[in-house]
Amino acid sequence: MRIRAGAGARQRATLTAGGGRLTSSLRFVRTIKESCLDRMIFFGEDSLRRAINQFAEHYHHERNHQGLGGRLIDLQDEIGAADGSVKCRERLGGLLRYYYLQAA
């Protein structure tokens, strides 16, 4: 790929395949594209940044991860409640949903 010098682009070093970091990064990019970015229309950089921030919150706090045996990365206070009513937390207008038990 050729980049014009006046385009303001900079060259950066890329991650190596060592330690699975590249694999994890690529998996996250694929997940956010399939779950979020491909399903929305953005009107400017601010709306894109807001969507990415909301997805990152969902990804780290509300989404089960297959590589962790179906567990969450960062457990919230409501996790582990034995009884209560089922609540739903929506992000991005309902595109991302998280169901949990609210303690009685």
N, C-alpha and C positions, 0 to 999 in steps of 0.2 A: 504494500500500500504506500502510495506516495502522498506526502502532506506538503502543502505549499508553505513556504517559509513565512509569508505574511499572514497566515491564518491564525496565528497566536497559539498554536499547538506546541506542547512540550513533550519531550520523550521522557518516559519513566521506566525504571526497572520493574520487571514483572516478578511475581512470586515463582519460586521453584516448586517442583512437585514434592519436595521433602516434607514429611510430617503430616501429609494430608490436608495442609492448609489450603492449597489450591483447589482440591476436590471439594472441601467444605464451602469455600467461597463461590465456586461455580454452582454448587447445589443451591445455595441461598439465592443467587441471582436467578436461577431457573425457577425456584419456588415463588419469588416475588413477582416475576414476570407472569407466570401462569395464574397465580392466585389473585393478583391485584392489577398490575400495570396493563396487561392485555385486555382488561375488562373495563377500563376507565378512559375518559377523555379529559385531558388536562388543559387548563387555560392559564399557562404561564408557569414559571419555575416555582412560585409559592405553593400552588396547588399540588405540584409533583412532590415537593419536599414534605408537605403535610401528609400526603398519602404514604410516602416512604416511612416517615416517623410513626404513623399509626400502625403500619404493617410491622415495623420492627418491634413495637410494644406488644402487638399480638403474637408475633413469632417467639419472643423471649418469655412472655408471661402467660400466654393463654393457649398455645398450640402444643398438642402432643407430638413428640418426636420419636420416629421409628427407631433411630439409632440409640435412643435412651430407653428402649423397652416400653415405649408408649407414655413415658413420663414427661413432665414439663421441665424446661430448663431452669426456671426461677419460680419456686412455689410462692403463691400468694396466701394471705391470711385465710381466705375462704376455703382453701383446699383441706380436705379431711373432715369436713362436717358430716356427722352421721345422720342428721335429720334436719328438716327445714323445707322451705319451698324452693323450687327450681327457678333460677333467675337467668336472664340472658343479657350479656353485654355485647352491644353491637358497635362495630367500627366501620367507617367508610360507608355510611348509609345502609348498613345491613349486609354488606359484601362479606365481612368477616364477623363471625359470631362465636361467642364463648358462653357455654352453659355451666352453671355451678349451683351448689346448694347454699342458700343463705341460712345461717343458723337461726333457729326459732327463738 
